[in-house]
Each structure stands twice: as structure tokens, then as C-alpha cells.
Amino acid sequence: MKSLSECKYPSVCAGLQGDDNLQSMLVGTVMRKIKSRTWKKQRYFKLQDDCMTIWYKSKKADKRVPRSKFSVGDVEAVREGHQSEVLLSIADEFPADRCFTLVFRGRRGNLDLVAESAEEAQSWIRGMRKLIENLENMGERERLDQWISDWFKKADKNNDGRMNFKEVRDLLKMMNVDMNEHHSQSGTLEDDEFVLFYKMLTQREDVLRVFQEYSADGQKLSLRDLEDFLREEQLEGGDIQQQAKQLIERHEPSDAAKQLNAMTFDGFLMYLGSAEGSIFNPQQRGIFQDMSQPLCHYFISSSHNTYLMEDQLRGHSSVEGYIRALNRGCRCVEVDCWDGANGEPIVYHGHTFTSKILFKDVVNAVSNYAFKVSEYPVILSIENHCSVEQQRVMAHHLNHILGDKLLKSTLDGKAPIGLPSPEDLKGKILLKAKKIGGLEESFGGMVEDTLTVEVSDEEEVAEIDEDNLHRESLRRRVKKSKQRLSKELSDCVVYCKSVHFNSFKHSRIHSKFYEVASFTESKARKHMREAGAEFVHHNARQLTRVYPSGFRTDSSNFNPQEMWNAGCQIVALNFQTAGEGMDLNDGLFSVNSCCGYVLKPSFMRDPEKRFDPDTPQKRDGYRPLVLTIQVISGQQLPKVNIKEGSIVDPLVRVEIHGVPMDQAKQETRYIENNGFNPVWYDTLRFSVHTPELAMVRFVVEDYDKTSKNDFVGQYTLPMSCMQQGYRHIHLLSKDGTSIPPSSLFVHIRISPLE
């Protein structure tokens, strides 16, 4: 058995020496892989010597059958016990202390495992968590070293630790670099060629140019040199000298340079690759906004049909949808409730063939995961299609499972005059649903035991036409179902009473602050076209929910930006579907500690003011800006086309999403056959009239002259969070997960529009 000291990646295994759990994982363990109550197969799991890869195989498998494997870096979290539907289904067979779940990043399915003993389960749980933590704490240079090592390993086909020229050429193609065979006549990589090869892999001429511009002697940045750079290029404020000293202390690898209060090129490169050198202002990562304003003054991260993992017609329903959404900071989840067997309400997409889950399992998942990543309130948006009897069961589950977390009365026990704040509601779960009577009637006055109401908010519902099942044709259900609402369920609704929307004029006169109207995306667009300023004004007083059309049977998303432009707070998206919509949602809610609440701009919160997204120049405090982005270079872009010998031809598109006047896209030219270290130095300029609402999306694509470009990576953030100067943009995959060490190097300037 190899010890950790013999690991091929010492940077990954650092600090893990003598760890009994890791030693056990290196030996390997037999565990059961569970896919369902009936599919339970024994597999042999083993951590590889690189401390980065885990492979598993059947004990009886033919040696010619390739092993399955995954990278530790792909694992987001480890859940102990029966914390998945699959493991819950076999709870009577295997005790919780032997069970655990590996949760993968993005939309990859989980891996449910049962160990032979509680001790072995704990060994893997603790060992995996330690490896994940170690990976997350890795520096930029270590990540690059590991990335290069991974590729070398893939290219060294005969595992002899050396590489002939063909292997090197294949390696470069895998790494998105074109290299012609005429570079070597001997068929092997000569010493000088290897030196050039390594320099090409690690050198950053683009950063060196900046470094030498500010270095007095070309060898290092003195404290004053670094101060000049931070002041003139990065436009940093505050105590610049103190900041420069801190950057040297944090990022300079040379003790000798630290003694001189200086920064070498290596230190400069590490600083620019760190959080401080990122395009995203690290000061806006934590909670920095005022969280004491009424709920209607915030954009709220919201999910539509949260139970679905796939499409709206035949997709799989799962409590995993709720867990994943809540773990992404989502604060409003949707629950479609229908009568189920044995008196137990179920959750699924009604009148379709999506699978069904129990309402009580959904409530359990929400109870367990609501406040793991954010302590601010969670809203359960209930689409209620249940009989009075099963509504009472719903109310029982909500009260019994959620306990004190469920908000059952106003915060101070008195009739309120306005919505409470996220700060006031920390740790609370609110129900958004129909309610018998008004909130005021809870403080005196008679309330009926049941009431006939339209129980569902949603107007467009996708259905399968039973007579034309093979076509899965859609029809629109115009007639809404009316049925009685139970007092028990009604009593669970406090600040979020679902109501039908009549008109903005009617709302101005009659609506209450605690009433919530829901609009399909097409209705919301119609209101924006006809009365944009009225819509913004309405949303300064009360909550509005917008949801995707029922005809989006593929669970696609609309662009949420147009709804945010009108001040709509609860813009519900299909979290299970990657793409532009979720990129924008992730970007907006990446600020403020990813807590799921982002304060709307001041001009959208004051009911006395008028803001029209179509004429932003008429508002008070109008301050248009010019955003200038020089796209300098790219680093280690991922390979997207698996065709033999195919290399990325990357281009960068910058998109501005905001009020209609600000919508814009510009592209760099494409660089042929280089996804490893492409260089552009292309400058893009944008006029932005409402920067407070503008989102900036960087998209890297593989140019193709004959077909649609392939997606390579993206990064989206609010313009208000951008740092100026020389910055790195750490790219994300289509799923929104990080793909280190892929990045863009840019220069940002924001100036007043003349």
C-alpha cells in the first residue's frame, strides 16, 4: 500500500499525512451502490494515489471492463444518513449510520452508498469532506499545477512517466493548443523543446507586460510601485499603503521579497488570480445591504415547479429539487399539491405524467435545508388543488414538521400596517397561498370555517391530451377550478395572501400590502408594455410573482431581467434548466452572501416616485455611464468538442442585460486553434443608462463558420459589483459550476457618459 507521502500531487495531499480515514480510502472498501429499493449492487471503491480520483468496479467484473471513476473536485457535499429519496426507501433494510450520499456539482445525479459498517461509513464521510476542504483551500498556482498534472496523466498512454512527441502533441490538442509535428524531427521532445513547452504552459506575457510597466527595475514591484498600480489602475480607495502591504503578505511567495516589502512577478500573478484580483468586488460577497426594509423592496431568488428535475410533461419529481434550490440560496419554492392515496397529499405537475412525491416529504426537506446557506425567510408558494380533507392534512404536516419555523401570526401579535423585513423574519418559513378573509380579521371579527375560492394562481397549465397521447399535444385550461379552502390551511397564511389581479388602478385603491398577485410571463410583459411605471409603483408597495408559461414544456426559462426592470420581486425560474436565464439569476444573487435577497434600487422602492424602464433618463438621480472592457486574454479554456484533433477557436461576447435602452451585445474576433492561452486585446464599449439594474454577462464560445457556436464558459455579475482595472474572470460551466483554472483576463473602466 502506498502512503500519502507518495501521492503524485503533494499540493492536494498536503496536510493529510497520518489521516486514518484517507489511509483507509487508499486501501479501498466494498460498499453497496443503491439506485432504487430493488437495485442494490456491491462495488469496490478506492481512492487513487493522486488523492483526486475515486474509481469503483464490480468485484466480479471482467478485467477488460473499464472502471467507473469520478473526481473529488466534482463532489459538492457529503450527506450522512437517509438524506435522499433512494436511501429513505431502504431505511428499513439499512440503518442510517451506514448510509451516505455524495452530491455532485451541477445537474449530475447523486451517488447513494451503504457501507458494511458505521465505522467504514464514517471513514469515507470524514475522508471525503477533508479532501473537498483541501481542494477548496488550494491556491491558484496549485490549481494550475494540478490541472497540468491531470492532463499529463491523460496523455501518458503507456504510463512510463515520459512522453514521446506524439503523446505531447496529443496532450496539447487535449489542452486546446495546436502544435505541428515539424517542430521535432526526432519524434521525441528534446530538452530545449521541453523547456519551451513548459514555459508556454506557465508563462503569462500579458501579465508580465503590466508588471514591467509599473516595476522600476523590471524585477519586482516596490511598495511604492504596487501603491501606484493599485491607485492608478485598480482605482482602489482607502489606505492604499496598508492594502499594498496586506497583498504582499497574502500573496508573495518569496520571504526575501516580503522582507523588502516588495512583490515579485509570481506574487503579482497570484494576487491577480485571487479574490482581490477578481472582477467581482469581494466587499460585496458578504451581507452588505440594508436587510431591515419591507419584503417588497427586495428581489427574491425564486424557483418554479421546484419538485421537477426535468421537463414539465414526463419529468421526474423529487425532493432533491427542493434541496438543490435551497442550497443555491433560493428563498421561494413552489409546491403543486393534489389529493393522493391513503389521505396523503401529493406533489406533482397536475394533468401530466410527471412522477409524484409526498407533500410531507417536501415539507421535511424544506425544514431540513431551508436555512443551511441563508438565514433569511423562505416562502412556500402553494398551488393548492386538494380537497378540504387533504388540505387539513397539509396544515397538520406544516405545523407538525416545521413547528416554530412556520410563521402563524404577525410578528408582534398586532394588526400590521406594512410588510416585515428579511431581518425581522430570519429563520421563518412563510406560506404564500389563498386565505379566508384578510389579515385584519385575524384580530377580531368572524372568519368562516371554509370558503369557496379559486385555489390555483396559475392560469396556463400544460396538459397531455389523452386522445392524442403520442403527440403529447397541449391544450389550454381556461376554466379555473373552484373548491373550498380549509380554515386550518388558511390560518397558515399571514403576510403572503394570494389574490387575483384586476388592474393597477384597482390595486391602488383596494389592495392590501400583504396581498400577492401572480402573473404568467406573457401577462407581465403586457403590463410592462402598457403601464411600465405603474407596474414599478405597484411593486414598491406589495409583492408580485412572475412564472414561466405553461407552454414551456421543456422547462426552459424566460429572461428574468425584464421582470426585474419592473421591480417584480418573485421571478420564478426553472432551476433545473441551465442557460441564460439561470446565469442572470445566479449573477444577481451572487451578491449579499448569496442569501437570496437583493435590495432593489432606491428609485424602485419609493411609492412617491415614478420610474419607467422605457424612459430611464426621466428619473431623479439619472447617472448614465460608459463601460469600457478590454478583453486581453484567456487561460486554459475547457475543450467542448470531443472530435479527434478539434481545438477551440474562442471568441468572447459581452452582453449587457438591463432596461431596454441598455440591452446590448458585442464580440471580440475569434482566435484560431488556441483555447489554451488566446490573446485578443480587443476593446468593447457600452453606454449604460441605468447601471443600478444592469447585469454584465461574459460568454466564451467556440467559433464555427458553418453551424451554431459551441458554448465554452460564462460569468455573470451585476455591473454595480464590478471592480475596475486589470481583473480575472473565473469562468463557470453551463451548469453554473466553476471550471478552474479557466479564466479571462480583462481591463475594466467605468466613466460618466459625456
Sequence and secondary structure as in RCSB ss.txt:
>XXXX:A:sequence
MKSLSECKYPSVCAGLQGDDNLQSMLVGTVMRKIKSRTWKKQRYFKLQDDCMTIWYKSKKADKRVPRSKFSVGDV
EAVREGHQSEVLLSIADEFPADRCFTLVFRGRRGNLDLVAESAEEAQSWIRGMRKLIENLENMGERERLDQWISD
WFKKADKNNDGRMNFKEVRDLLKMMNVDMNEHHSQSGTLEDDEFVLFYKMLTQREDVLRVFQEYSADGQKLSLRD
LEDFLREEQLEGGDIQQQAKQLIERHEPSDAAKQLNAMTFDGFLMYLGSAEGSIFNPQQRGIFQDMSQPLCHYFI
SSSHNTYLMEDQLRGHSSVEGYIRALNRGCRCVEVDCWDGANGEPIVYHGHTFTSKILFKDVVNAVSNYAFKVSE
YPVILSIENHCSVEQQRVMAHHLNHILGDKLLKSTLDGKAPIGLPSPEDLKGKILLKAKKIGGLEESFGGMVEDT
LTVEVSDEEEVAEIDEDNLHRESLRRRVKKSKQRLSKELSDCVVYCKSVHFNSFKHSRIHSKFYEVASFTESKAR
KHMREAGAEFVHHNARQLTRVYPSGFRTDSSNFNPQEMWNAGCQIVALNFQTAGEGMDLNDGLFSVNSCCGYVLK
PSFMRDPEKRFDPDTPQKRDGYRPLVLTIQVISGQQLPKVNIKEGSIVDPLVRVEIHGVPMDQAKQETRYIENNG
FNPVWYDTLRFSVHTPELAMVRFVVEDYDKTSKNDFVGQYTLPMSCMQQGYRHIHLLSKDGTSIPPSSLFVHIRI
SPLE
>XXXX:A:secstr
   GGG S HHHHTT TT HHHHHHHH EEEEEESSSS EEEEEEEE TTSSEEEEE TT  TTS  EEEEGGGE
EEEEESS SHHHHHTTTTS GGGEEEEEESTT   EEEEESSHHHHHHHHHHHHHHHHHHHT  HHHHHHHHHHH
HHHHH TT SS  BHHHHHHHHHHTTB   GGG SSSB  HHHHHHHHHHHH  HHHHHHHHHH SSSSEE HHH
HHHHHHHTS   S HHHHHHHHHHHH   HHHHHTT EEHHHHHHHHTSSTTBSB GGGTS  S   S GGGEEE
EEESSTTBSS TTT  B THHHHHHHHTT  EEEEEEE  GGG  EES TTS    EEHHHHHHHHHHHTTSS  
S EEEEEEE   HHHHHHHHHHHHHHHGGGB  S TTSS  SS   TTTTTT EEEEB  SS SGGGGSS   SE
EEEE           GGGGGGT      S  EEEEEHHHHTT SS EEE    HHHHHHH  TTEEEEEEHHHHH
HHHHHHHHHHHHHHTTS EEEE  TT TT     THHHHHTT SEEEE TTS SHHHHHHHHHTTSGGG SEEE 
 GGGT TTS   TT GGGSTT   EEEEEEEEEEES      STT    EEEEEEEESSGGG EEEE    TTBS
SS EEEEEEEEEES TTT EEEEEEEE  SSS  EEEEEEEEEGGGB  EEEEEEEE TTS EEEEEEEEEEEEE
EE  
